[in-house]
């Protein structure tokens, strides 16, 4: 897969995500999150494979099409929604790029989007780090506000930190945060040590 085809494929993902009715600072949320995850992947691994780059850009591909509200409240409903989202992201990615991207890079991107091998596969781990960093940048405060309980947010962040590598932790430290967010992350980090 040449660099022109990669750029074309990344743009196709961006165009799809441009339809997200949710926004972040005036940009479609899924599109912005894909671009930021791609940024973080390249930051963490400047030699990232094309498959990893495609996966990062597609990590929230069409996410708004399966709203969280369609699943039960609570942790079990949330986990079911996340599992379904991973399947959907992979299916939409496969359909979107099937005609242009050769099988192996697309097949690998689909595996990464579904987080197959998390904890043992370096590319999936880089993807996970990038997704977590993107969450901190784009949804941290809104999630904390929704929960209305900073102690619960500390628990969530502690779980997130456990999934990240030391390089991911270092990158998280480079994100400018407001006082409340920094305090939550600091408490979660202390809980991990």
SULFENHU-V417051 format. One record per residue. RES is the residue in one small letter. OMEGA is omega as a letter, one per 30 degrees, with the letter a starting at -180 (none if undefined). D_CENTER is the distance of its C-alpha to the mean C-alpha in Angstrom with 1 decimal. Layout:
{{RES/OMEGA/D_CENTER} {RES/OMEGA/D_CENTER}}
//
This chain:
{{x/a/23.5} {x/a/24.6} {x/l/22.8} {x/l/24.1} {x/l/22.6} {x/a/19.2} {x/l/19.5} {x/a/20.7} {x/l/17.9} {x/l/15.2} {x/l/17.5} {x/l/17.8} {x/l/14.1} {x/a/14.3} {x/l/17.6} {x/a/16.2} {x/l/13.5} {x/l/16.4} {x/a/17.8} {x/l/15.3} {x/l/18.0} {x/a/15.7} {x/l/15.7} {x/a/14.6} {x/l/17.7} {x/l/19.2} {x/l/16.4} {x/a/14.7} {x/a/11.6} {x/l/9.5} {x/l/11.2} {x/a/10.7} {x/l/7.0} {x/l/7.2} {x/l/10.0} {x/l/8.7} {x/l/6.0} {x/l/9.2} {x/a/11.3} {x/l/9.9} {x/a/10.3} {x/l/13.7} {x/a/14.5} {x/a/14.0} {x/a/15.6} {x/l/17.8} {x/a/19.0} {x/l/15.8} {x/l/16.9} {x/l/16.5} {x/l/14.8} {x/l/12.0} {x/l/11.9} {x/a/12.0} {x/a/9.2} {x/a/6.8} {x/a/8.5} {x/a/8.4} {x/l/5.0} {x/a/6.5} {x/l/9.8} {x/a/12.6} {x/a/10.9} {x/a/13.9} {x/l/16.2} {x/a/15.9} {x/l/16.3} {x/a/15.9} {x/l/19.6} {x/a/20.6} {x/a/20.1} {x/l/22.2} {x/l/21.7} {x/a/20.9} {x/a/18.9} {x/l/20.1} {x/l/19.2} {x/a/15.7} {x/l/15.2} {x/l/16.8} {x/a/14.7} {x/l/11.4} {x/l/13.5} {x/l/14.7} {x/l/11.4} {x/l/10.4} {x/a/14.0} {x/l/13.9} {x/a/11.0} {x/a/13.1} {x/l/16.3} {x/l/15.6} {x/l/14.4} {x/a/17.6} {x/a/19.8} {x/a/18.6} {x/a/19.2} {x/a/21.9} {x/a/24.8} {x/a/23.7} {x/l/21.6} {x/a/23.6} {x/a/23.0} {x/l/21.9} {x/l/19.0} {x/l/17.7} {x/l/18.4} {x/l/16.5} {x/l/13.4} {x/l/13.7} {x/a/14.1} {x/l/11.0} {x/a/8.8} {x/l/10.9} {x/l/10.5} {x/a/14.3} {x/l/15.8} {x/a/13.4} {x/a/15.7} {x/a/18.0} {x/a/16.4} {x/l/15.7} {x/l/13.3} {x/l/11.2} {x/l/11.5} {x/l/10.5} {x/a/7.3} {x/l/6.8} {x/a/8.2} {x/l/6.2} {x/l/2.9} {x/l/6.1} {x/l/7.8} {x/l/6.1} {x/a/6.8} {x/a/10.1} {x/a/10.8} {x/a/10.3} {x/a/10.8} {x/a/12.6} {x/a/16.0} {x/l/15.8} {x/l/14.7} {x/l/17.6} {x/l/19.9} {x/l/19.2} {x/l/20.0} {x/a/22.9} {x/a/23.3} {x/l/22.1} {x/l/23.2} {x/l/20.8} {x/l/18.0} {x/l/19.3} {x/a/19.0} {x/a/15.4} {x/l/14.6} {x/l/17.0} {x/l/15.2} {x/a/11.9} {x/l/14.1} {x/a/15.7} {x/a/12.7} {x/l/12.4} {x/l/15.0} {x/l/17.6} {x/l/16.2} {x/l/12.9} {x/l/15.3} {x/l/17.3} {x/l/14.7} {x/l/13.8} {x/l/17.5} {x/a/17.6} {x/l/15.7} {x/a/18.5} {x/l/18.6} {x/a/21.2} {x/a/23.7} {x/a/22.4} {x/l/18.8} {x/l/20.3} {x/l/22.6} {x/a/20.2} {x/l/18.2} {x/l/21.7} {x/l/22.9} {x/l/19.9} {x/l/20.5} {x/l/24.2} {x/a/23.7} {x/a/22.0} {x/none/25.1}}
//
